[in-house]
Amino acid sequence: MVTTRQFWFLNRDGGSLLKVVLPIVGGLIMLGASLSPWLVDPLLGSSSAWKLPIDIGWQVRTGIVSYGLLCLIAALYSFTVAAATVKTFKWSSFFIGKYRVAAILCLAPVALFLLQYLFVDIAGMNILTQHKFQMLLIQYHFGYSGQADRIVIDPYKFTDATILGRLQLLTDQVSFGILLPFLAALFLFESRRFVVTQPYAGPKDTNRKYAWIIGIVFFALLLGRGPIAMFCNFEVKQALASGNYSSALTWLNVAQTLNPSLQQVAASHIERGEALYFLNPNQHSDDTRIYLASVYRSNKNYLAAYQELLAVWQTHPSAPWVVGEMSITLQSLAELTKSLNGSVILRQEHDNTALIWVQLLDKVDAKNLYGQYMTGRILYDVHDYSACITQMDIILAAKPNADVRSSAITYIGLSDIRQGKYSEGRNLLFEALKADPSYRNNTAREALSGLY
């Protein structure tokens, strides 16, 4: 029997107590993982494992089959392994000593999570990217420092069209809950050190070997659609770079067949548009227009990009890939005016120009919090306090994260004060501070101290 230093206080009876305690601890950690936040939306806050449905590439998604459910199954299996060590029950022999299987079950939710968000759920990651851009631009107009990222992202240069880009975004947005399964697996792997090695009982069962091979092939086919689609998409980029546009279209069709969510993101339409544009320069389509718009935007010619996208948006006003591209372009046009900055004399002209773009952004994407926030801020800046309050109330109804909520309440309170409602305004400023647990909202603090 191997002795371990880490758990010497439980090892006085030869490790039998550890063989029960460690799987129970691992199971409890997995229960905690199911209730902990795994993914943080930049605008809407964190989501626990129970709120993240599983999607492995077959377009079958339901809220019941979630990462929380996988964590619960792993926890129950760990508890059963511990119970089988103590007491004999029906099928207990199947669970005795299965610490390795329990550890693999603990790690399975994390593996599927990475598979989904890096290879499969491209549309979901694109929404996360858009929310990240909106949050970064909103933070720029807070007037104080926002939450620091693990990896700094430039909204004008970042792309989620590559695995590296999605990994970078995911690194910023994952929460501590995703680390708990690793801790649970560590406890379960540690439990294996207390299993008595059985004497050699003859050759291994060949049927078990074949069962493992069949199982591996089955899971490779089940989970392989997303990675294969990403391989095809890599070939698309290689074919475009070499000027082989017909081959690029073929690979793109295969990739979208394997992973239909690619059709919901602009990157695939831009790739198709590039191939079609160079194959038939005189024939324009929605895809070629969105490709030209991406070229104009990369050269910071946002107005030309908007003009190309306008024709596409009029045809497909609710398509996610069109709404996403239009939103990014209109956000860039609004930021180009340098609104809410500069001297008081020049600010109103800049604000009025930006207001045109953000109000158009509200029409394109009514859920775009950047457009709603900037509309409210500009309305406050031009002294339309009642309209500012109405706009900030719309933001609060969307249940944004604590930073956006605190700022929205701040400007409602400031608008009340500007309208002579001093008591109501100060109460709202105190409420804004309560919504600011990280003590970043200096605007509200300075207003309460009389410095604003």
N, C-alpha and C positions, 0 to 999 in steps of 0.2 A: 504494500500500500504506500503510495507516494504522499508525503507530508507537505503541506503548503504553509508558508509563513503568514500569508495574508489572513487566513482564517484559523489560526492556531487555537483561538478560544472556543471554536466549535468542533475542533478536531480531536477532542479528548477520548471519544469512543470509536476511533478508527475511521472517522469521516462519515459514519452513517447519518449523523444529524445534518451534515452539510449536503448530502445527497437529497435531502428533503427541503432544507431551508433555501438553498440557492435557486432551484427551479421556482419556488414560491415567490422569491424576490424578483426573479426575472418576469414572472407572470404579472406581478403587481406593477412593475415598470411598464410593461406593455399596456396594461389598463390605463396607466397615466399617459402613455403615448397616444392612446386613442382619444383622450380628452384634451390634449395639449394642442396649441397652434402649430401647424406645419408650414403653411404658406401665408404670406402677408401681402395682400393687395395694396399697392402704393396709395390708393385713394380710399378704399373701403375697409381697410383693416384686416385682421388676421382671420384665418379659417382653420378650424380644428380638423383632425383626420376624418371625422364623421361627415364633414361638409364637402369633402373632396371625392366625387365619384370616380370610379376606376374606368379607364378607357385604354384598352390595349391594342386598338387599331381596327376593331371590327364594327365601329359605329353603334355599339350597343352600350348605352349608358343609362344608369338609373341611380337615384340617390341612395337606395338601400345598399347596393354593392359599392361600398366606399372603403377607404383606407382604415377608417375606424373599425369596420367589420373585420378586416384582415388582422388588425391588432388584437381585437377581441378573440378571434380564433386562435391566434398564437398564444395569448394569455391562458385560455382554457386548456390548450394542449400542454402548456408548462405545468399548470395545476394538476392535470391528470397524470403526468409523469411523476410528479412529487407524490401523489396519492398512491400510485402503483408501487412505489418503493416502500410504503408503510403498510398497506393493506391489500390483500388479494381480492379482486372482484372480477366480474366477467370481462374478458379480453385484457385483463391487467398485464398479462405476459407480453402483449403487443407494445405496451408503453414503457416497460421497465428498461432503464438505461438508455432511453432514446433522447439523450440530451443534445446530440448533434442535430437530429431532426427538429427538435424544438428551437434550437438556435437558428437554423435555416429558416424556419417559419417566422421568426422574429425579424430576420433581415429581408424577407421577401417583400413586405410593404415598401421598404425604402428602394429596393431594386425596381419594383414596378413603378414607383413614383418617378424615379429618374428616367425609366424607359418612356413613360407617358409624356413627361414634360420636355424631354430632349428630342424624342424621335416621333411621337405619335400626335399629341395634342398641339399641333402647330397653330391652329386658330386660337386656342386658349392662351398660348404664350404670346400671340400677337396682341390680344386684348390686354394682357398684363404689360406688354411693352408700351402700348398706347397710354395706359394709366400711369406708367412710370414717367413718360414724357410729360403728361399733364401735371403730375405732382412736382416734377422738377421745375417746370415753368411757374407753377403757383408759388412754390417756395421762393423763387427769385423775387416775387413781388410781396412777400411777407414783410420785408423791411427788417428782418432779423434772421439769424441762422436757423436752418431747418435740421432735420435729422441727418446725420452723416451716414453715407453708404459704406459697405465693406469694400466695394469696388466702385470707383467713380465712373459714372456713365455720362457721356456727352450726348444730349438728345438730338443734336444735329449730325452726329457721325455714327451713332450706334445703329446696328441692324440685328434683328433676330432671325435673319434668313440663314444663319450658319449655326452649327452645333455649339461652337465656341461662344457665339453671342448669346445663345439661350442659356448656356451654362453660366456665363457671367451674370446675366439677369437673375437666374435662379439662385446663385450664390448670395445676391443682395436680398432676395425676398423670402428665402426659407427661414423658418423659426426653429427654436430649440427642440420642438417636438420630434423633428426628424432624426435627432441624435439619440433619443431614448432607446430605440430598438437596438442600436449598437451596444449600449450599456447592458440591456437585457441579454443579448447574445453572449456578451462577455461572461456574465454570471453562469449561463448555461454551459458554455464551453469549459468553464472552470469546474463545473460539476462532473465532467467526464474524468477528471483526475482521480476521482474517488470510486470509480467503477473497478471491481476486481476483474482482472484479465482471465477469461475462461481458457481452459486447456484446449489444445488443438483437437478438433473433432472430425478431422477428415477433410476431403475436398469440398470446396464451396458449391452451393447449389447453382447449376448453370441456368436454371429457370429465372433465378433472381437477377443474374447478370443480364439476361435478355430483357427482363422487365425494366431494368434501369435504362437500357439502350432505347427501348420503345418509348419510355417516359421522356427521355431527353429529346428524341426526335419529335414527339408530340408537342412538347413545350416550345421547341424551336420553331415549329410550324405555326403554333398558336401566337407566339410573341414576335415572330420575325417580320410581320408586314411593315411595321414602322421603320425598323432599321434598313430593310431592303429598299423601301421608298426613299429613305435619305441617301442611300447609295446611288439610286437612279437620279436623284436630284443633284448629287455631286457630279455625275456624268453630264447632266444638263449644263452645269456651269463650265465644265471642261470643253464641251462641244461648242458652247457660245464663245469661249475665249479663243478657240482655234478657228472660228468662222464656219464650223460645220452645222449650219442652222437646221437642216432637215433632220439630222441625227438628234439635235437638241429637242426638236418637237416630238420625236419618237420616244426618247427617254422621259420627257415631261408627261406624255400621255400614260406611260407605264407607272410613273411615280404617283400621278393623281388617281389612277385606278387602284393602286395599292393603298393609298392614303387620301381619300376624298377631301379631308380637311384642308389639303393644300389649295383647293379651289377657292377657299374662303379667305385666303391671305393675298395681299397685293404682290408679294415677291414672285409667286408663280405666274401671275398675269403679266408682270413686267418681263419675266424671262420669255414667256410666249410672245409678248409684244415685240421684244428685241429680235427674235427669230423671224417673225412675220414681217417686220419692218424692213429687214435687210433682204429677205427673199422677194418681197413685193413692195418696193418703196412707194409706189403710186397708189396703193390700196390701203386705206385707213380703216381701222377698226377700234373698238374699245380698248383692246389690249395694246395696240400700237400707240394709242393716245396716252395710256397710262405709262407706257415705257418712255415716251417723249417727256411726259411730265416729270418722271423721276430723273431724267437727264437734266432738265431745266432746274429742278430743285437742288440737285447736287452742285450745280453752278451758281446757286443762290439767286436764280431768276424766278422768284416765287410767283410773280404776276403771270408770266408765261405758263408756268406749271398750272396755275389756277385756271387759266383759259382753256388749256387742254382737258383738264379734269371736269370742267363745267359741262361739256357736252356729254361726257360719260355719266356724270351724276344725274343729268336730266333724263337719261335713259334708265339708269339703275339707281334710283335715289335711296334704296334701303339695302343694297348689297354691302356686306361688311367690308370687302376689300376697297370699294369705292369710298364709303364713308370714312374709312381709316386714312386713305390717301388725301381726301379732301380736308379732313380734320388737321392732319399734320401740316398741310400747305397753308391753311387759314391761320393756324397758330403761328406759323413762321411769319406770315404777313402782318399779323397783329403785333408780334414782337419787333418787327422791323421798324415800326413807328416810334419805338422807345417811349411808349405811353407810361404814365405815372412817374416819369423821370424828368430831370432837367428843371429849369427855372419855371416859376409860376406863369410867366408871360407866355412861354412857348408850350407849356404843358397842355393847355386846353386844346390847342390845334392838334397836337399829337393824340390826345385822348379821343377827340371826335373822330379822327381817322381810324384809330384802333377800334372804336366802338362799332363802326360799320362792319369791320371784319369779324369781331366776336359775336355780333348779333346774327350775321350770316352763318357763323359756326353753330350757333344755337339752332338754326333752322336745319342745318345738315345733320347735326347730332345733338339731339335734345338732352342726352345724358352726359355730354362732355362737361366735366366739372371745371375745367380750365376756362371755357367760354362763359359759364355761369358766374364763376368767381370774378373774372376780369370785367364782366358787365357790371357786376355789383360794385367793384372797386372804382371803375371809371365813373359810374353814376354818383358815387360819393365824392369823387374828386371834382365833378362839375356841379356839386351842391344839390343834386336831385336826391334828397335823403329818403323820401318816401319810397321812391323806386328802388333805391339801394336796399332798404329793409325788405321789400318784396322779393328781390333777387336773392338776398342772403337766406331768406326763409326757404326758398326753393332748394338751396344747397343743403340746408340742415335736414330737409325732408328726405334727401338722398342718403342720409346716415353716413357721412364721410368719416375719415379717421380723425383722431383727436386734434391733430395740428390744424387741419382745414376747419373743423368744427369750432375750435377756439378762435381762429381768425374771423370766421363768419359772424360769430356772436359779438366779437369786438366791434365790428363795423356796424352792427345793428345798434349796439350800445352807444357808439359815437354819433350815429345818426340821430338817436333819441336826444342826446345831449345838445346837438346842433339845433334841434327843433324845440329846445327849452324843456324837455322832459328829463330833468337832471337826476331825479331819484331813480326813475326806471333805467336810465342809461348807466348809472353807477352800479346798480344791481346786476345788470347784464355784463358789465366789465368784470365784476367779481365772479360771475358765472363763467366767463371766458377763462379766467385764471384757474378755476377748478377743472376745466377741460384741458388744461395745459400741464400735465404732470411732470413734464421735462423742463419746465421753467424757461421756455424759449420766447414766449410772447411778451416781448418788451414793449410793444405798442400799447397793450392794455395796462401794463404797469405804469408806464409813463403818463398815460391819460389819467389814471387814478391819482398819481402824485402831482398832477397839474403841469407836467412838463410837455405834454403833447399839444 
